[in-house]
Amino acid sequence: MSQYDQDVELSFNELVRACGDQSDWVLSLIQENVITISGEPHQAHYSGYHLAQVRRAYRIHRDFNASASATALILELLDELEELRRRA
């Protein structure tokens, strides 16, 4: 468990407000498994880690005009690259 999992708890609406009022974008990230939750998105609780992931995803979307599925793939590849660099 990381520090992000314990530092803050947000509702769906709070997460959306913190990410530029893009509720459809947040829902699409959940569908693409960029962030994983238990239960319905509007009822779930979100951590600081979720917030960081959504903001990171939104920057990719904004900078490259990437769809949610492309953003999910980019994030996955970036995470793999970071892991490979750690191992080297």
C-alpha positions in Angstrom: 0.0 0.0 0.0 1.4 3.4 -1.0 1.2 6.7 0.7 -1.4 7.8 -1.8 -3.7 5.1 -0.7 -3.9 6.6 2.8 -3.6 10.3 2.3 -7.0 11.4 1.0 -10.5 10.0 0.2 -12.6 11.6 -2.5 -16.1 11.1 -3.7 -16.7 10.8 -7.5 -17.9 14.4 -7.7 -14.8 15.6 -5.8 -12.5 13.6 -8.1 -14.3 15.0 -11.2 -14.0 18.6 -9.8 -10.3 18.1 -9.1 -9.8 17.0 -12.8 -11.5 19.8 -14.6 -15.1 18.8 -14.4 -14.7 16.0 -16.9 -17.0 13.3 -15.6 -17.3 11.5 -18.9 -13.5 11.4 -19.1 -13.2 9.9 -15.6 -15.9 7.3 -16.4 -14.0 6.4 -19.6 -10.8 5.9 -17.6 -12.6 3.6 -15.2 -13.9 1.6 -18.2 -10.4 1.4 -19.6 -9.1 0.2 -16.1 -6.7 3.2 -15.8 -8.1 3.4 -12.3 -9.8 0.4 -10.6 -12.6 0.7 -8.1 -15.1 -1.4 -6.3 -18.8 -0.9 -7.1 -20.4 1.8 -9.0 -18.3 4.8 -10.0 -20.7 7.4 -8.4 -20.7 5.5 -5.1 -17.0 4.6 -4.9 -14.4 6.3 -2.8 -11.2 7.5 -4.5 -7.7 7.9 -3.1 -4.9 10.3 -3.8 -3.4 7.6 -6.1 -6.6 7.7 -8.2 -6.4 11.5 -8.3 -2.8 11.3 -9.5 -3.6 8.7 -12.1 -6.5 10.7 -13.5 -4.5 13.9 -13.7 -1.6 12.1 -15.4 -4.1 10.6 -17.9 -5.7 13.9 -18.5 -2.3 15.5 -19.3 -1.7 12.8 -21.9 -5.1 13.2 -23.3 -4.7 17.0 -23.5 -1.2 17.0 -24.9 -1.6 14.3 -27.5 -5.4 14.5 -28.1 -5.5 10.8 -27.2 -8.6 8.8 -26.6 -9.2 7.1 -23.3 -8.1 3.8 -24.8 -5.0 5.3 -26.3 -4.3 7.0 -23.0 -4.6 3.8 -21.1 -2.1 2.1 -23.5 0.3 5.0 -23.1 0.1 4.9 -19.4 0.7 1.1 -19.4 3.8 1.5 -21.6 5.1 4.3 -19.5 4.7 2.1 -16.4 6.5 -0.7 -18.1 9.3 1.6 -19.1 9.7 2.9 -15.5 9.9 -0.7 -14.3 12.5 -1.7 -16.8 14.6 1.4 -15.8 14.4 0.4 -12.2 15.7 -3.1 -13.0 18.6 -1.8 -15.0 
